[in-house]
Amino acid sequence: MSRSLKKGPYVDPRLIEKMSKVKPDDGPVKTWSRACTISPEMIGYTFAVHNGKDFIPVRVTEEMVGHKLGEFSPTTKFSRHGGKMQRELEKK
């Protein structure tokens, strides 16, 4: 469910403060705020988004505006599907 239009999108104020201190070409900005909505001011920055274990680097582009930072940092690791068919595909 989306956030109320009256409230507007959630952008973490601490993240905005961190962004103002660095340039887009500097290293990634570390954040634990996965619920933060990507705004147009964030384009060009690289964020290190925490997924519960590691920090995943996320470079923000125009297409990402309006999405959440957590959408680009998966929390689960997909290994593979098992079974006979999978083994045959891996042999090829």
N, C-alpha and C positions, 0 to 999 in steps of 0.2 A: 504494500500500500504506500502510495507516495505521501509526501509531506504536504501540509495545508498550504495553499497559495498565499494565504494571509501571512503566514510565518516566513515563507520564502525558503530557499535551499539552505541546508546546513553546511556551513564552511567553518572549520575549526579556527578560532581566532589565534591560537598559538601557532598554527601552521602558517597563517598569513604573516605573523610576526617573524617566523624563521625565514620565510621567503624574502622578506624585505631586507634581511641582513646579508643575503648571498645573491650572486648573479646567476643567471640560468646556466652558464657554462661551467660554473664551479661544480664541486662534487654533489652527490645526491643529498637531498634533505630527508633526514630520518623522521619517520612518523609511525605512530601506533593508531592513528585515527583513520580506520578503514571506512567509517561512515561518512567521511567528509566528501561533499559533492565537488566535482572538478569544475572550476570556474574559468572564464576566458583569460584571467590574469595568470593562470598556472601553465599556459602553453609554453613549451620550450624547457620547462624545468624537469629535472629527474628526481623522483621521490623514491626513497627506500621504504617500502610499505611492509610492515610486520605481518607475517601470516601465522603467527603462533609459535614458530620455531626459528625462522630466518627472516632476514630482510630481503625482499624481492625488489630489484630496481624496476621502476615504471617510468618511462619517458612519456610525457603528456603531449598529445597531438590534438589537432582541431576536432577530430571525430570523437574524442573522449569527453568533450564538454557536456555536462549534464549527467554523466555517470558517476558512480562512487569509486573511490580509490581501491576499495577492497575487491571490486569486480576484476581487477587486473592482477591480483595477487592471490592465486588459489591456495586454499588451506589444506586440501587433500592431495595426495600424490597418486596419480594413476599409474599402476605398474603395467598390467596388461590383462587381457582376458585369457583364460586357460583353455585347455582342451586339445583334442586331436587336430582340429582345423588350424589352430594357432601354431602348433608345432610344424605342420606342413608348410604354412606361410613363411615361417622363420627359416626353414631349410632352403627356400628359393631365393 
